[in-house]
């Protein structure tokens, strides 16, 4: 999966999730910023949905001690799989590489609404600068 400024298929949410469109599917994950302060991932709970998932619905919960981070669906779509690495002892790859190998879910986006409410990489970078 190619991420970074050269990737024209990469978008972000205001809540620090990312989505990388790859043809008819897309990878979904969370940004490094949302993991600030997390030193170890104790548990990841994935939420399975049989049908379309609405934009903003929680699809996973990342737990460190008593701290919990929710991962939200960035667009309307159907989840077709979760990152197998996160189901094993390698779940800390999410802390090391959250914006590439640490993807959370593979989805099929609803094509009619696929980029509604998403930020370009440049717009996301500008929004982070405002938070500093």
Buried (B, 14 or more C-beta within 10 A) or exposed (E): BEBEEEBEBBBBBEEBBBBBBEEEBBBBBBBBBBBEEBEEBEEBEBBEEEEBBEBBBEBBBBBBEEEEBBBBBBBBBBBEEBBEBBEEEBBBBBBEBBBBBBBBBBBEBBEEEBBEEBBEBEEBEEBBEEEE
